[in-house]
């Protein structure tokens, strides 16, 4: 019996430091499950899209994050976050924000895959979240040839996040130019050399009921015929009592096209556990200057959210988009395959639970 007690004591002494370290530097498992049932269609054009019902994931995710105190006011932190679809199984492991970094009184640095400062700063203004049918990233944030061009999670990125100085904060990010190189094709052979690299920054002010931001992002050598595309955005939100209003304006430029001009205005009204939303967006221009009729679209959404608890809510939306004959604005996510001039609209209702 005594030998058994001694062995247990020795084993306990060996395990205790590890347990204490985990307690002092916790690792957290977290996630979100969000699924909607939707009825969608697109009117107009030579081949209208008939109404159909679908079940869609709304950025469900599973993640693990943690910190370690390194002493002297310095901490290491990490996060690994993967998407998954409750309605199907076709996602890539760890495709969401994942990285490792250091944090101190001077701010934080991170290396990995992460949302760009432009996406973070502008996304605060989106009442619905960018992945619902009423989300803003198909009407705003995009060039005409690639929806959601500036609503990106960048790979191979280095980021710096400042601390808050009286409500002011700064974020900067730059990607590695791993895809730099030359290709030769055609007859006679033509060599094309590209050095693609993305960078961006944002400045924000957050104090009490006020949030203000300015954000910029640039993509260099996107393709052989696109040497540069960049975007500027500014806006903010203001909360007074149960009402929250927000708005933003964006300009997006790309080699060989006219400047895209986007804007959004929205309102949220909280009534107990209920929140009523109203969102309007407009986007115009963005094709070659030789095109006589430039794109123009209007996007109107209304929504109702019921908060069962702080972690669980139900969201219902109605979204209607009107495109002119060259317009191609679409839903915020799970977009329909549209021809220019078609007008998508849809109803969505779903549940979201965070843990």
C-alpha positions in Angstrom: 0.0 0.0 0.0 2.8 2.4 0.9 4.5 1.8 -2.4 1.3 2.6 -4.3 0.9 5.8 -2.4 4.5 6.9 -3.1 4.0 6.1 -6.8 0.8 8.2 -6.9 2.5 11.1 -5.2 5.4 11.0 -7.6 3.0 10.9 -10.6 1.0 13.8 -9.1 4.2 15.9 -8.8 5.0 15.3 -12.4 1.5 16.1 -13.7 0.8 19.2 -11.5 3.1 21.7 -13.4 1.4 20.9 -16.7 -2.1 21.3 -15.2 -1.1 24.6 -13.6 0.3 25.9 -16.9 -2.9 25.1 -18.7 -4.9 26.9 -16.0 -2.7 30.0 -16.1 -2.7 30.0 -20.0 -6.1 28.7 -21.0 -7.0 27.2 -24.4 -10.6 28.0 -25.5 -12.8 25.9 -27.8 -15.5 28.0 -29.5 -17.8 27.9 -32.4 -20.9 29.1 -34.2 -23.7 27.1 -35.9 -25.9 29.2 -38.3 -28.3 27.8 -40.9 -31.0 29.4 -42.9 -34.0 28.2 -45.0 -34.3 30.4 -48.1 -36.7 30.9 -51.0 -35.0 32.7 -53.8 -35.5 33.7 -57.5 -34.3 36.1 -60.1 -36.6 38.0 -62.5 -35.8 39.6 -65.8 -33.4 38.6 -68.6 -33.8 36.0 -71.3 -33.8 33.2 -68.8 -35.4 34.1 -65.4 -34.4 31.9 -62.5 -37.5 30.2 -61.1 -38.2 30.3 -57.4 -36.6 27.5 -55.4 -36.1 26.5 -51.8 -32.6 25.9 -50.4 -30.9 25.3 -47.0 -27.7 27.3 -46.6 -24.9 27.5 -44.1 -24.1 31.0 -42.7 -20.4 30.9 -41.8 -20.6 28.1 -39.2 -17.2 27.5 -37.7 -15.2 25.7 -35.0 -12.1 27.1 -33.5 -9.5 26.9 -30.8 -7.5 29.8 -29.4 -5.2 30.5 -26.5 -2.5 32.6 -25.0 0.7 32.1 -23.0 2.2 34.6 -20.6 5.9 35.0 -21.6 6.7 37.5 -18.9 7.6 41.2 -19.0 4.2 42.1 -20.3 4.6 39.9 -23.4 2.1 37.2 -24.4 2.0 34.7 -27.2 -1.4 34.0 -28.8 -2.7 31.6 -31.4 -6.0 30.8 -33.2 -7.0 28.0 -35.5 -10.5 28.3 -37.0 -12.1 26.0 -39.5 -15.4 26.4 -41.4 -17.9 23.6 -41.7 -21.3 23.3 -43.2 -24.1 21.8 -41.1 -26.1 21.1 -44.3 -23.3 19.4 -46.2 -19.6 18.5 -45.9 -17.5 20.2 -48.5 -15.3 22.6 -46.6 -11.5 22.9 -46.2 -9.9 22.5 -42.8 -8.7 25.7 -41.1 -9.7 28.0 -44.0 -10.8 30.8 -41.6 -8.8 33.1 -39.4 -5.8 31.2 -38.2 -2.4 32.4 -37.1 0.2 32.9 -34.3 1.5 36.1 -32.8 2.9 38.2 -30.0 1.1 40.8 -28.0 2.3 43.6 -25.6 1.6 47.1 -24.6 2.8 48.2 -28.0 0.1 46.2 -29.8 0.0 42.8 -31.6 1.7 41.2 -34.5 0.4 38.1 -36.3 1.5 35.8 -39.0 -0.8 33.5 -40.9 -4.2 33.8 -42.6 -6.5 36.6 -41.4 -9.2 39.1 -42.4 -7.7 42.2 -43.9 -8.1 45.6 -42.1 -10.4 46.8 -44.9 -12.8 43.9 -44.2 -12.7 44.3 -40.5 -13.3 48.0 -40.5 -16.1 48.1 -43.1 -17.8 44.9 -41.7 -18.8 46.7 -38.5 -21.4 48.7 -40.6 -23.0 45.6 -42.0 -26.1 44.9 -39.9 -26.7 41.4 -41.2 -23.2 40.0 -41.5 -21.6 39.6 -44.9 -22.7 36.1 -45.6 -26.5 36.4 -45.5 -28.5 37.1 -48.6 -28.8 40.7 -47.4 -25.1 41.0 -46.6 -23.1 43.8 -48.2 -20.3 42.0 -50.0 -21.8 41.5 -53.4 -23.2 45.1 -53.7 -20.3 46.7 -51.9 -16.7 45.5 -51.5 -16.5 44.2 -55.1 -15.2 44.8 -58.6 -17.5 43.8 -61.4 -15.4 40.8 -62.5 -14.9 39.3 -59.0 -17.5 39.7 -56.3 -16.3 40.4 -52.8 -12.8 41.4 -54.0 -12.2 43.6 -50.9 -14.0 41.4 -48.4 -11.0 39.0 -48.2 -9.2 36.8 -45.7 -5.6 37.0 -46.9 -3.2 34.1 -46.8 0.5 34.3 -46.1 0.0 37.7 -44.4 1.7 39.7 -41.7 -0.4 42.0 -39.6 0.1 44.7 -36.9 -2.8 45.8 -34.6 -2.2 48.8 -32.4 -3.6 49.2 -28.9 -6.4 51.8 -28.4 -5.1 55.3 -27.8 -8.1 57.2 -26.4 -10.4 55.3 -28.8 -8.1 55.5 -31.9 -6.7 52.3 -33.3 -4.7 51.3 -36.4 -4.3 48.0 -38.3 -1.9 47.3 -41.1 -1.3 44.1 -43.2 0.9 43.0 -46.1 1.0 39.6 -47.9 4.1 37.8 -49.0 4.8 37.8 -52.8 5.1 34.1 -53.0 3.5 33.9 -56.5 6.1 36.2 -58.1 7.3 34.8 -61.4 7.3 34.8 -65.2 5.4 32.8 -67.8 5.9 32.5 -71.5 3.1 31.7 -74.0 1.9 32.4 -77.5 3.4 32.6 -81.0 5.7 34.4 -81.1 6.5 33.7 -77.4 5.6 36.5 -75.1 7.0 36.6 -71.5 4.8 38.1 -68.8 6.3 38.7 -65.3 4.1 39.4 -62.3 4.9 40.3 -58.7 1.4 40.0 -57.0 1.2 41.4 -53.5 -1.6 42.8 -51.4 -1.5 45.3 -48.5 -4.0 47.5 -46.6 -4.6 49.5 -43.5 -7.4 51.0 -41.4 -7.8 53.7 -38.8 -10.8 53.6 -36.5 -12.2 55.6 -33.6 -14.5 53.9 -31.1 -15.9 55.6 -28.0 -19.3 55.2 -26.4 -22.0 55.4 -29.1 -19.7 56.4 -31.9 -17.7 54.3 -34.4 -15.8 55.9 -37.3 -13.4 54.4 -39.8 -11.2 54.9 -42.9 -9.8 51.9 -44.7 -7.6 51.4 -47.8 -6.5 48.2 -49.6 -4.4 47.6 -52.7 -3.8 44.5 -54.9 -0.8 44.7 -57.2 -0.4 42.6 -60.4 -3.7 40.9 -60.1 -3.4 39.5 -63.7 -1.6 40.3 -66.9 -4.2 42.9 -67.8 -4.7 44.3 -64.3 -1.6 45.9 -62.8 -3.5 47.3 -59.8 -6.9 47.5 -58.1 -7.5 49.5 -54.9 -10.3 50.6 -52.7 -11.0 53.5 -50.3 -13.8 53.4 -47.7 -15.1 55.6 -44.9 -18.1 55.6 -42.7 -19.4 54.9 -39.2 -22.2 54.1 -36.8 -24.0 56.1 -34.1 -26.2 54.7 -31.4 -28.8 56.7 -29.5 -31.1 54.9 -27.2 -32.6 51.9 -29.0 -31.7 53.2 -32.5 -28.4 52.5 -34.3 -27.7 54.1 -37.6 -24.8 53.5 -39.9 -23.4 54.3 -43.3 -20.4 54.1 -45.5 -19.1 55.2 -48.9 -16.6 53.3 -51.1 -14.6 54.0 -54.3 -13.0 51.0 -56.1 -10.6 51.4 -59.0 -9.2 48.7 -61.3 -7.0 48.9 -64.4 -9.0 49.4 -67.5 -12.4 50.2 -65.9 -14.3 53.2 -64.6 -14.3 53.9 -60.9 -16.9 52.0 -58.9 -18.9 54.1 -56.4 -20.7 52.3 -53.6 -22.7 53.5 -50.6 -24.8 52.0 -47.8 -27.2 53.3 -45.2 -28.9 51.2 -42.5 -30.9 51.4 -39.3 -31.4 49.0 -36.4 -34.1 49.4 -33.8 -34.1 47.3 -30.7 -37.4 46.6 -28.9 -36.8 44.2 -26.0 -35.6 41.0 -27.5 -36.5 42.1 -31.0 -34.4 44.0 -33.5 -35.8 45.5 -36.7 -33.4 46.2 -39.5 -33.6 48.4 -42.7 -30.7 48.4 -45.2 -30.2 50.2 -48.5 -27.2 49.9 -50.8 -26.3 51.3 -54.2 -23.5 50.5 -56.6 -22.7 52.0 -59.9 -20.1 52.0 -62.7 -17.1 49.7 -63.1 -17.0 48.6 -66.7 -14.7 49.7 -69.5 -15.2 53.4 -70.3 -16.1 52.3 -73.8 -19.4 50.8 -72.5 -22.2 53.3 -72.9 -24.4 52.1 -70.1 -22.5 51.6 -66.9 -23.9 49.2 -64.2 -26.2 50.6 -61.6 -28.1 48.6 -58.9 -30.2 49.2 -55.8 -30.3 46.7 -53.0 -33.1 47.0 -50.3 -33.3 44.6 -47.3 -35.6 44.4 -44.2 -35.0 42.0 -41.4 -36.3 40.9 -38.0 -34.0 39.4 -35.4 -35.3 37.7 -32.1 -32.7 37.2 -29.4 -33.6 34.2 -27.3 -30.4 34.7 -25.3 -27.0 36.5 -25.9 -25.8 33.4 -27.7 -28.9 32.3 -29.7 -31.0 34.3 -32.1 -33.4 33.8 -35.0 -33.1 36.1 -38.1 -35.6 36.6 -40.9 -34.8 38.7 -44.0 -36.3 39.9 -47.2 -33.9 41.2 -49.9 -34.7 42.7 -53.3 -32.1 43.8 -55.8 -32.8 45.9 -58.9 -30.1 45.9 -61.6 -30.1 48.0 -64.7 -29.3 46.3 -68.1 -25.6 45.9 -67.3 -25.8 45.6 -63.5 -24.9 42.4 -61.8 -25.4 43.0 -58.0 -26.3 39.8 -56.2 -27.0 38.3 -52.8 -24.4 38.7 -50.0 -23.6 34.9 -50.1 -24.8 31.8 -51.9 -25.2 33.9 -55.0 -27.3 33.0 -57.9 -25.7 32.7 -61.3 -27.0 35.8 -63.0 -26.9 37.4 -66.4 -26.5 41.2 -66.4 -29.8 42.9 -65.8 -31.5 40.1 -63.8 -33.1 41.1 -60.4 -32.6 38.6 -57.6 -34.9 38.6 -54.5 -35.4 36.2 -51.7 -36.7 35.4 -48.2 -34.5 33.8 -45.5 -35.1 32.6 -42.0 -32.7 30.8 -39.8 -31.1 30.2 -36.4 -27.6 31.1 -35.1 -26.1 29.7 -31.9 -22.6 30.6 -30.5 -20.7 28.5 -28.0 
